Amino acid sequence: MSQTFESFKAFYPYYLGEHRNRACRRLHFVGTSLVIGLLLAALLGALAPIWLLALPVAGYGFAWVGHFFFEHNKPATFQHPWYSLLGDFVMYRDILVGRIPF
């Protein structure tokens, strides 16, 4: 049964608990970096807009490999898609600033 969360603030500790494995976090980081890079490149005209279709593949592909092969759990995206998407970017920032080990 799925947990319910009243806010993202309540969800984020749960999200981090689902990302304890360092390899999983690293795969999330790589996928999110690719998403940001592809988005910027498409918006700046360096890539054709059709490349925007690769965003979900880049982001979710790396993350799901991390969950299925390293974390051994189901991605939070399946139950909490919007909080999970936000959680990925917040975790990305937290890794960049050193709050979470890379």
C-alpha positions in Angstrom: 0.0 0.0 0.0 1.3 3.4 -0.9 2.1 6.0 1.7 0.5 9.4 1.4 2.4 12.7 2.1 0.9 16.0 3.0 3.8 18.0 1.4 7.1 17.6 -0.4 8.8 18.4 2.9 7.3 15.3 4.4 8.1 13.2 1.3 11.7 14.1 0.9 13.1 12.1 3.9 11.2 9.1 2.5 12.7 9.8 -0.9 16.2 9.9 0.5 15.6 6.6 2.3 14.9 5.0 -1.0 18.3 6.2 -2.3 20.7 4.9 0.3 22.9 3.1 -2.2 25.7 5.2 -3.6 25.6 3.6 -7.0 21.9 4.4 -7.3 22.4 8.0 -6.3 25.3 8.3 -8.8 23.1 6.9 -11.6 20.4 9.4 -10.7 23.0 12.1 -10.8 24.2 11.0 -14.3 20.6 10.8 -15.6 19.7 14.2 -14.2 22.8 15.7 -15.6 21.9 14.3 -19.1 18.4 15.7 -18.7 19.7 19.2 -17.9 22.3 19.0 -20.7 19.9 17.8 -23.3 17.3 20.4 -22.3 19.8 23.2 -22.5 21.2 22.0 -25.8 17.7 21.7 -27.3 16.6 25.1 -26.0 19.8 26.8 -27.2 19.5 25.3 -30.7 22.5 23.0 -30.5 20.2 20.0 -30.8 17.0 19.5 -32.7 13.9 19.8 -30.6 13.2 16.1 -31.3 15.9 15.4 -28.7 13.5 16.5 -26.1 11.9 13.1 -26.5 15.0 11.6 -25.0 14.6 13.4 -21.7 12.5 10.7 -20.0 14.7 8.0 -21.3 17.8 9.7 -20.0 16.4 10.6 -16.6 14.3 7.5 -15.8 16.6 5.0 -17.6 19.6 5.7 -15.3 17.4 6.0 -12.2 15.5 2.8 -12.8 18.7 0.9 -13.4 19.9 2.2 -10.0 16.8 1.1 -8.3 16.4 -2.3 -9.9 20.0 -3.4 -9.8 21.6 -1.6 -6.8 18.9 -0.3 -4.5 16.6 -3.3 -5.1 13.4 -1.3 -4.6 10.7 0.2 -6.8 11.3 3.8 -7.9 9.2 6.3 -6.0 8.0 7.6 -9.4 5.5 4.7 -9.6 3.5 6.0 -6.6 4.5 9.6 -6.3 5.5 10.9 -9.8 5.5 14.7 -9.1 7.2 14.5 -5.7 9.6 12.1 -7.0 10.6 14.3 -10.0 11.1 17.2 -7.6 13.0 15.0 -5.2 15.4 14.0 -7.9 16.3 17.7 -8.6 16.5 18.5 -4.9 18.8 15.4 -4.3 20.8 16.5 -7.4 21.3 19.9 -5.8 22.1 18.3 -2.4 24.8 16.2 -4.0 26.3 19.2 -5.8 26.6 21.2 -2.6 27.9 18.3 -0.6 24.9 17.6 1.7 24.6 14.1 0.3 27.7 12.0 -0.6 28.3 11.3 -4.2 
